[in-house]
Amino acid sequence: MRILLAVEASTCSEAAVKEVATHDWPPGSEVEVLTVVHSWVPQVFDPVFFLSAAQEESLEEERRLAPRLVENTVQKIQKHPSHLQVTGRILEGPPEELIVKEAENWKADLIVVGCHGLMHRFVLGSVSRAVAAHAPCPVDIVLSNRPAA
């Protein structure tokens, strides 16, 4: 089984990582840890280029932190007793598009993403909602506020 785990620096992603790390996957399963570098500063008309500077700073910070995030996530999954083969990947651009495209290219059997699960779980985050709507395979949306089992 090929599991694409999309992560960011958030408690939502921590819940998704824990879910993947502790699940009993079939022998020979592979996990690709994917993070997408993307500025969350809105791109709007900016006559004095204030937001442009903030966006560039945001991108540079994400570029700097992304390798550590992926490596730490790979290590967390490998710490659990499992037979998973785990690799990491960093892409840059719109997360909702690149997660779906990577799932298609890598031929993922499952995409796992985290989500806050706000408003009594009726409203998903925009990225998780877009991924679920366009994914070429099933999507497991792990809620960070999921009650303990």
Order of alpha helices (4+ residues) and beta strands (2+ residues): beta-alpha-beta-alpha-beta-alpha-beta-alpha-alpha-beta
